[in-house]
Amino acid sequence: MLKPLLIEGGRLLGEAGAITYARVVASPSGFTVELNNTFIVANRQKQPRYFSRSDTAFRWLQEIGVKAVNEVDLRDWALADKPEQVTSPTSRNAKQPRRGTSKVANKK
């Protein structure tokens, strides 16, 4: 079982260069960070600290000096469950100019 480690403790480990293994685990509640196969980053109540977005978890790891994440576990996370969907400019939902309209104003 992983031991809870306050976010400040994780920062101290990272700044000391003592993190040898980092794992990000996705769940319906968010993303947790595990360090050195021993600790799970926790809040002040010693419950797992859930990052709401993956980029926030990765940014925090980068800020404390972690250069590489050894494992990302996405088994319990489904993109379809997330409210925000990214659409590409060529998708059907993206705004397209109407036919017969010009982007350039008519010159007289």
Chimera marker file (.cmm) of the C-alpha trace (Angstrom):
<marker_set name="trace">
<marker id="1" x="0.000" y="0.000" z="0.000" r="1" g="1" b="0" radius="0.5"/>
<marker id="2" x="1.235" y="3.468" z="-0.887" r="1" g="1" b="0" radius="0.5"/>
<marker id="3" x="1.919" y="5.949" z="1.898" r="1" g="1" b="0" radius="0.5"/>
<marker id="4" x="0.364" y="9.431" z="1.670" r="1" g="1" b="0" radius="0.5"/>
<marker id="5" x="2.871" y="12.200" z="1.024" r="1" g="1" b="0" radius="0.5"/>
<marker id="6" x="1.788" y="15.819" z="1.264" r="1" g="1" b="0" radius="0.5"/>
<marker id="7" x="2.361" y="17.857" z="-1.872" r="1" g="1" b="0" radius="0.5"/>
<marker id="8" x="5.036" y="19.857" z="0.001" r="1" g="1" b="0" radius="0.5"/>
<marker id="9" x="6.888" y="16.618" z="0.780" r="1" g="1" b="0" radius="0.5"/>
<marker id="10" x="6.769" y="15.666" z="-2.880" r="1" g="1" b="0" radius="0.5"/>
<marker id="11" x="8.223" y="19.058" z="-3.747" r="1" g="1" b="0" radius="0.5"/>
<marker id="12" x="11.085" y="18.517" z="-1.271" r="1" g="1" b="0" radius="0.5"/>
<marker id="13" x="11.825" y="15.067" z="-2.710" r="1" g="1" b="0" radius="0.5"/>
<marker id="14" x="11.837" y="16.468" z="-6.221" r="1" g="1" b="0" radius="0.5"/>
<marker id="15" x="14.041" y="19.429" z="-5.383" r="1" g="1" b="0" radius="0.5"/>
<marker id="16" x="16.504" y="17.051" z="-3.684" r="1" g="1" b="0" radius="0.5"/>
<marker id="17" x="16.618" y="14.909" z="-6.823" r="1" g="1" b="0" radius="0.5"/>
<marker id="18" x="15.332" y="11.926" z="-4.835" r="1" g="1" b="0" radius="0.5"/>
<marker id="19" x="12.513" y="10.898" z="-7.185" r="1" g="1" b="0" radius="0.5"/>
<marker id="20" x="13.563" y="7.853" z="-9.175" r="1" g="1" b="0" radius="0.5"/>
<marker id="21" x="10.127" y="6.710" z="-10.349" r="1" g="1" b="0" radius="0.5"/>
<marker id="22" x="7.008" y="8.724" z="-11.169" r="1" g="1" b="0" radius="0.5"/>
<marker id="23" x="3.629" y="7.303" z="-12.158" r="1" g="1" b="0" radius="0.5"/>
<marker id="24" x="0.465" y="9.179" z="-13.130" r="1" g="1" b="0" radius="0.5"/>
<marker id="25" x="-2.775" y="7.249" z="-12.698" r="1" g="1" b="0" radius="0.5"/>
<marker id="26" x="-6.038" y="8.369" z="-14.309" r="1" g="1" b="0" radius="0.5"/>
<marker id="27" x="-9.427" y="7.728" z="-12.739" r="1" g="1" b="0" radius="0.5"/>
<marker id="28" x="-12.943" y="9.136" z="-13.048" r="1" g="1" b="0" radius="0.5"/>
<marker id="29" x="-12.056" y="11.472" z="-10.141" r="1" g="1" b="0" radius="0.5"/>
<marker id="30" x="-8.928" y="12.872" z="-11.768" r="1" g="1" b="0" radius="0.5"/>
<marker id="31" x="-5.221" y="12.101" z="-11.930" r="1" g="1" b="0" radius="0.5"/>
<marker id="32" x="-3.082" y="10.941" z="-9.012" r="1" g="1" b="0" radius="0.5"/>
<marker id="33" x="0.703" y="10.974" z="-8.806" r="1" g="1" b="0" radius="0.5"/>
<marker id="34" x="2.737" y="8.173" z="-7.277" r="1" g="1" b="0" radius="0.5"/>
<marker id="35" x="6.413" y="8.600" z="-6.433" r="1" g="1" b="0" radius="0.5"/>
<marker id="36" x="9.168" y="6.003" z="-6.034" r="1" g="1" b="0" radius="0.5"/>
<marker id="37" x="6.600" y="3.159" z="-5.863" r="1" g="1" b="0" radius="0.5"/>
<marker id="38" x="6.201" y="4.160" z="-2.204" r="1" g="1" b="0" radius="0.5"/>
<marker id="39" x="4.184" y="7.368" z="-1.975" r="1" g="1" b="0" radius="0.5"/>
<marker id="40" x="0.961" y="8.798" z="-3.351" r="1" g="1" b="0" radius="0.5"/>
<marker id="41" x="0.771" y="12.592" z="-3.370" r="1" g="1" b="0" radius="0.5"/>
<marker id="42" x="-1.891" y="13.550" z="-0.841" r="1" g="1" b="0" radius="0.5"/>
<marker id="43" x="-3.861" y="16.525" z="0.427" r="1" g="1" b="0" radius="0.5"/>
<marker id="44" x="-3.729" y="17.778" z="4.019" r="1" g="1" b="0" radius="0.5"/>
<marker id="45" x="-6.327" y="15.174" z="5.063" r="1" g="1" b="0" radius="0.5"/>
<marker id="46" x="-3.884" y="12.506" z="3.784" r="1" g="1" b="0" radius="0.5"/>
<marker id="47" x="-6.290" y="11.505" z="1.028" r="1" g="1" b="0" radius="0.5"/>
<marker id="48" x="-5.012" y="11.126" z="-2.546" r="1" g="1" b="0" radius="0.5"/>
<marker id="49" x="-4.597" y="14.507" z="-4.222" r="1" g="1" b="0" radius="0.5"/>
<marker id="50" x="-6.595" y="14.430" z="-7.467" r="1" g="1" b="0" radius="0.5"/>
<marker id="51" x="-5.405" y="16.738" z="-10.225" r="1" g="1" b="0" radius="0.5"/>
<marker id="52" x="-8.445" y="17.578" z="-12.352" r="1" g="1" b="0" radius="0.5"/>
<marker id="53" x="-6.425" y="17.646" z="-15.583" r="1" g="1" b="0" radius="0.5"/>
<marker id="54" x="-3.473" y="15.571" z="-16.731" r="1" g="1" b="0" radius="0.5"/>
<marker id="55" x="-1.491" y="18.610" z="-17.822" r="1" g="1" b="0" radius="0.5"/>
<marker id="56" x="-1.701" y="19.988" z="-14.276" r="1" g="1" b="0" radius="0.5"/>
<marker id="57" x="-0.208" y="16.774" z="-12.849" r="1" g="1" b="0" radius="0.5"/>
<marker id="58" x="2.551" y="16.756" z="-15.471" r="1" g="1" b="0" radius="0.5"/>
<marker id="59" x="3.276" y="20.461" z="-14.933" r="1" g="1" b="0" radius="0.5"/>
<marker id="60" x="3.583" y="19.916" z="-11.166" r="1" g="1" b="0" radius="0.5"/>
<marker id="61" x="6.018" y="17.046" z="-11.733" r="1" g="1" b="0" radius="0.5"/>
<marker id="62" x="8.062" y="19.201" z="-14.085" r="1" g="1" b="0" radius="0.5"/>
<marker id="63" x="8.092" y="22.094" z="-11.592" r="1" g="1" b="0" radius="0.5"/>
<marker id="64" x="9.542" y="19.886" z="-8.847" r="1" g="1" b="0" radius="0.5"/>
<marker id="65" x="12.320" y="18.647" z="-11.117" r="1" g="1" b="0" radius="0.5"/>
<marker id="66" x="11.003" y="15.374" z="-12.520" r="1" g="1" b="0" radius="0.5"/>
<marker id="67" x="12.381" y="15.022" z="-16.053" r="1" g="1" b="0" radius="0.5"/>
<marker id="68" x="10.490" y="11.861" z="-17.084" r="1" g="1" b="0" radius="0.5"/>
<marker id="69" x="7.345" y="10.010" z="-16.063" r="1" g="1" b="0" radius="0.5"/>
<marker id="70" x="7.949" y="6.267" z="-15.963" r="1" g="1" b="0" radius="0.5"/>
<marker id="71" x="4.341" y="5.148" z="-16.299" r="1" g="1" b="0" radius="0.5"/>
<marker id="72" x="0.916" y="6.536" z="-17.170" r="1" g="1" b="0" radius="0.5"/>
<marker id="73" x="-2.050" y="4.317" z="-16.303" r="1" g="1" b="0" radius="0.5"/>
<marker id="74" x="-5.233" y="5.143" z="-18.240" r="1" g="1" b="0" radius="0.5"/>
<marker id="75" x="-7.189" y="1.929" z="-17.585" r="1" g="1" b="0" radius="0.5"/>
<marker id="76" x="-9.861" y="3.560" z="-15.394" r="1" g="1" b="0" radius="0.5"/>
<marker id="77" x="-10.258" y="6.757" z="-17.433" r="1" g="1" b="0" radius="0.5"/>
<marker id="78" x="-12.434" y="7.225" z="-20.496" r="1" g="1" b="0" radius="0.5"/>
<marker id="79" x="-12.306" y="10.358" z="-22.651" r="1" g="1" b="0" radius="0.5"/>
<marker id="80" x="-16.017" y="9.960" z="-23.351" r="1" g="1" b="0" radius="0.5"/>
<marker id="81" x="-16.712" y="10.629" z="-19.654" r="1" g="1" b="0" radius="0.5"/>
<marker id="82" x="-15.070" y="14.044" z="-19.816" r="1" g="1" b="0" radius="0.5"/>
<marker id="83" x="-17.257" y="17.095" z="-20.548" r="1" g="1" b="0" radius="0.5"/>
<marker id="84" x="-14.687" y="18.902" z="-22.691" r="1" g="1" b="0" radius="0.5"/>
<marker id="85" x="-14.106" y="17.535" z="-26.169" r="1" g="1" b="0" radius="0.5"/>
<marker id="86" x="-11.472" y="18.937" z="-28.462" r="1" g="1" b="0" radius="0.5"/>
<marker id="87" x="-12.603" y="19.428" z="-32.041" r="1" g="1" b="0" radius="0.5"/>
<marker id="88" x="-10.250" y="19.755" z="-34.939" r="1" g="1" b="0" radius="0.5"/>
<marker id="89" x="-10.717" y="22.541" z="-37.502" r="1" g="1" b="0" radius="0.5"/>
<marker id="90" x="-11.843" y="19.957" z="-40.054" r="1" g="1" b="0" radius="0.5"/>
<marker id="91" x="-14.446" y="18.294" z="-37.853" r="1" g="1" b="0" radius="0.5"/>
<marker id="92" x="-18.146" y="18.633" z="-38.614" r="1" g="1" b="0" radius="0.5"/>
<marker id="93" x="-18.672" y="20.716" z="-35.466" r="1" g="1" b="0" radius="0.5"/>
<marker id="94" x="-16.122" y="23.357" z="-36.420" r="1" g="1" b="0" radius="0.5"/>
<marker id="95" x="-17.461" y="26.552" z="-37.975" r="1" g="1" b="0" radius="0.5"/>
<marker id="96" x="-17.035" y="26.610" z="-41.725" r="1" g="1" b="0" radius="0.5"/>
<marker id="97" x="-17.567" y="29.630" z="-44.001" r="1" g="1" b="0" radius="0.5"/>
<marker id="98" x="-20.936" y="29.566" z="-45.741" r="1" g="1" b="0" radius="0.5"/>
<marker id="99" x="-20.912" y="28.771" z="-49.424" r="1" g="1" b="0" radius="0.5"/>
<marker id="100" x="-21.067" y="31.760" z="-51.686" r="1" g="1" b="0" radius="0.5"/>
<marker id="101" x="-19.526" y="34.116" z="-49.150" r="1" g="1" b="0" radius="0.5"/>
<marker id="102" x="-16.193" y="35.730" z="-49.552" r="1" g="1" b="0" radius="0.5"/>
<marker id="103" x="-13.671" y="36.555" z="-46.880" r="1" g="1" b="0" radius="0.5"/>
<marker id="104" x="-12.657" y="39.671" z="-48.819" r="1" g="1" b="0" radius="0.5"/>
<marker id="105" x="-15.028" y="42.636" z="-48.915" r="1" g="1" b="0" radius="0.5"/>
<marker id="106" x="-16.273" y="43.592" z="-52.366" r="1" g="1" b="0" radius="0.5"/>
<marker id="107" x="-14.305" y="46.503" z="-53.805" r="1" g="1" b="0" radius="0.5"/>
<marker id="108" x="-16.083" y="49.193" z="-55.813" r="1" g="1" b="0" radius="0.5"/>
<link id1="1" id2="2" r="1" g="1" b="0" radius="0.2"/>
<link id1="2" id2="3" r="1" g="1" b="0" radius="0.2"/>
<link id1="3" id2="4" r="1" g="1" b="0" radius="0.2"/>
<link id1="4" id2="5" r="1" g="1" b="0" radius="0.2"/>
<link id1="5" id2="6" r="1" g="1" b="0" radius="0.2"/>
<link id1="6" id2="7" r="1" g="1" b="0" radius="0.2"/>
<link id1="7" id2="8" r="1" g="1" b="0" radius="0.2"/>
<link id1="8" id2="9" r="1" g="1" b="0" radius="0.2"/>
<link id1="9" id2="10" r="1" g="1" b="0" radius="0.2"/>
<link id1="10" id2="11" r="1" g="1" b="0" radius="0.2"/>
<link id1="11" id2="12" r="1" g="1" b="0" radius="0.2"/>
<link id1="12" id2="13" r="1" g="1" b="0" radius="0.2"/>
<link id1="13" id2="14" r="1" g="1" b="0" radius="0.2"/>
<link id1="14" id2="15" r="1" g="1" b="0" radius="0.2"/>
<link id1="15" id2="16" r="1" g="1" b="0" radius="0.2"/>
<link id1="16" id2="17" r="1" g="1" b="0" radius="0.2"/>
<link id1="17" id2="18" r="1" g="1" b="0" radius="0.2"/>
<link id1="18" id2="19" r="1" g="1" b="0" radius="0.2"/>
<link id1="19" id2="20" r="1" g="1" b="0" radius="0.2"/>
<link id1="20" id2="21" r="1" g="1" b="0" radius="0.2"/>
<link id1="21" id2="22" r="1" g="1" b="0" radius="0.2"/>
<link id1="22" id2="23" r="1" g="1" b="0" radius="0.2"/>
<link id1="23" id2="24" r="1" g="1" b="0" radius="0.2"/>
<link id1="24" id2="25" r="1" g="1" b="0" radius="0.2"/>
<link id1="25" id2="26" r="1" g="1" b="0" radius="0.2"/>
<link id1="26" id2="27" r="1" g="1" b="0" radius="0.2"/>
<link id1="27" id2="28" r="1" g="1" b="0" radius="0.2"/>
<link id1="28" id2="29" r="1" g="1" b="0" radius="0.2"/>
<link id1="29" id2="30" r="1" g="1" b="0" radius="0.2"/>
<link id1="30" id2="31" r="1" g="1" b="0" radius="0.2"/>
<link id1="31" id2="32" r="1" g="1" b="0" radius="0.2"/>
<link id1="32" id2="33" r="1" g="1" b="0" radius="0.2"/>
<link id1="33" id2="34" r="1" g="1" b="0" radius="0.2"/>
<link id1="34" id2="35" r="1" g="1" b="0" radius="0.2"/>
<link id1="35" id2="36" r="1" g="1" b="0" radius="0.2"/>
<link id1="36" id2="37" r="1" g="1" b="0" radius="0.2"/>
<link id1="37" id2="38" r="1" g="1" b="0" radius="0.2"/>
<link id1="38" id2="39" r="1" g="1" b="0" radius="0.2"/>
<link id1="39" id2="40" r="1" g="1" b="0" radius="0.2"/>
<link id1="40" id2="41" r="1" g="1" b="0" radius="0.2"/>
<link id1="41" id2="42" r="1" g="1" b="0" radius="0.2"/>
<link id1="42" id2="43" r="1" g="1" b="0" radius="0.2"/>
<link id1="43" id2="44" r="1" g="1" b="0" radius="0.2"/>
<link id1="44" id2="45" r="1" g="1" b="0" radius="0.2"/>
<link id1="45" id2="46" r="1" g="1" b="0" radius="0.2"/>
<link id1="46" id2="47" r="1" g="1" b="0" radius="0.2"/>
<link id1="47" id2="48" r="1" g="1" b="0" radius="0.2"/>
<link id1="48" id2="49" r="1" g="1" b="0" radius="0.2"/>
<link id1="49" id2="50" r="1" g="1" b="0" radius="0.2"/>
<link id1="50" id2="51" r="1" g="1" b="0" radius="0.2"/>
<link id1="51" id2="52" r="1" g="1" b="0" radius="0.2"/>
<link id1="52" id2="53" r="1" g="1" b="0" radius="0.2"/>
<link id1="53" id2="54" r="1" g="1" b="0" radius="0.2"/>
<link id1="54" id2="55" r="1" g="1" b="0" radius="0.2"/>
<link id1="55" id2="56" r="1" g="1" b="0" radius="0.2"/>
<link id1="56" id2="57" r="1" g="1" b="0" radius="0.2"/>
<link id1="57" id2="58" r="1" g="1" b="0" radius="0.2"/>
<link id1="58" id2="59" r="1" g="1" b="0" radius="0.2"/>
<link id1="59" id2="60" r="1" g="1" b="0" radius="0.2"/>
<link id1="60" id2="61" r="1" g="1" b="0" radius="0.2"/>
<link id1="61" id2="62" r="1" g="1" b="0" radius="0.2"/>
<link id1="62" id2="63" r="1" g="1" b="0" radius="0.2"/>
<link id1="63" id2="64" r="1" g="1" b="0" radius="0.2"/>
<link id1="64" id2="65" r="1" g="1" b="0" radius="0.2"/>
<link id1="65" id2="66" r="1" g="1" b="0" radius="0.2"/>
<link id1="66" id2="67" r="1" g="1" b="0" radius="0.2"/>
<link id1="67" id2="68" r="1" g="1" b="0" radius="0.2"/>
<link id1="68" id2="69" r="1" g="1" b="0" radius="0.2"/>
<link id1="69" id2="70" r="1" g="1" b="0" radius="0.2"/>
<link id1="70" id2="71" r="1" g="1" b="0" radius="0.2"/>
<link id1="71" id2="72" r="1" g="1" b="0" radius="0.2"/>
<link id1="72" id2="73" r="1" g="1" b="0" radius="0.2"/>
<link id1="73" id2="74" r="1" g="1" b="0" radius="0.2"/>
<link id1="74" id2="75" r="1" g="1" b="0" radius="0.2"/>
<link id1="75" id2="76" r="1" g="1" b="0" radius="0.2"/>
<link id1="76" id2="77" r="1" g="1" b="0" radius="0.2"/>
<link id1="77" id2="78" r="1" g="1" b="0" radius="0.2"/>
<link id1="78" id2="79" r="1" g="1" b="0" radius="0.2"/>
<link id1="79" id2="80" r="1" g="1" b="0" radius="0.2"/>
<link id1="80" id2="81" r="1" g="1" b="0" radius="0.2"/>
<link id1="81" id2="82" r="1" g="1" b="0" radius="0.2"/>
<link id1="82" id2="83" r="1" g="1" b="0" radius="0.2"/>
<link id1="83" id2="84" r="1" g="1" b="0" radius="0.2"/>
<link id1="84" id2="85" r="1" g="1" b="0" radius="0.2"/>
<link id1="85" id2="86" r="1" g="1" b="0" radius="0.2"/>
<link id1="86" id2="87" r="1" g="1" b="0" radius="0.2"/>
<link id1="87" id2="88" r="1" g="1" b="0" radius="0.2"/>
<link id1="88" id2="89" r="1" g="1" b="0" radius="0.2"/>
<link id1="89" id2="90" r="1" g="1" b="0" radius="0.2"/>
<link id1="90" id2="91" r="1" g="1" b="0" radius="0.2"/>
<link id1="91" id2="92" r="1" g="1" b="0" radius="0.2"/>
<link id1="92" id2="93" r="1" g="1" b="0" radius="0.2"/>
<link id1="93" id2="94" r="1" g="1" b="0" radius="0.2"/>
<link id1="94" id2="95" r="1" g="1" b="0" radius="0.2"/>
<link id1="95" id2="96" r="1" g="1" b="0" radius="0.2"/>
<link id1="96" id2="97" r="1" g="1" b="0" radius="0.2"/>
<link id1="97" id2="98" r="1" g="1" b="0" radius="0.2"/>
<link id1="98" id2="99" r="1" g="1" b="0" radius="0.2"/>
<link id1="99" id2="100" r="1" g="1" b="0" radius="0.2"/>
<link id1="100" id2="101" r="1" g="1" b="0" radius="0.2"/>
<link id1="101" id2="102" r="1" g="1" b="0" radius="0.2"/>
<link id1="102" id2="103" r="1" g="1" b="0" radius="0.2"/>
<link id1="103" id2="104" r="1" g="1" b="0" radius="0.2"/>
<link id1="104" id2="105" r="1" g="1" b="0" radius="0.2"/>
<link id1="105" id2="106" r="1" g="1" b="0" radius="0.2"/>
<link id1="106" id2="107" r="1" g="1" b="0" radius="0.2"/>
<link id1="107" id2="108" r="1" g="1" b="0" radius="0.2"/>
</marker_set>
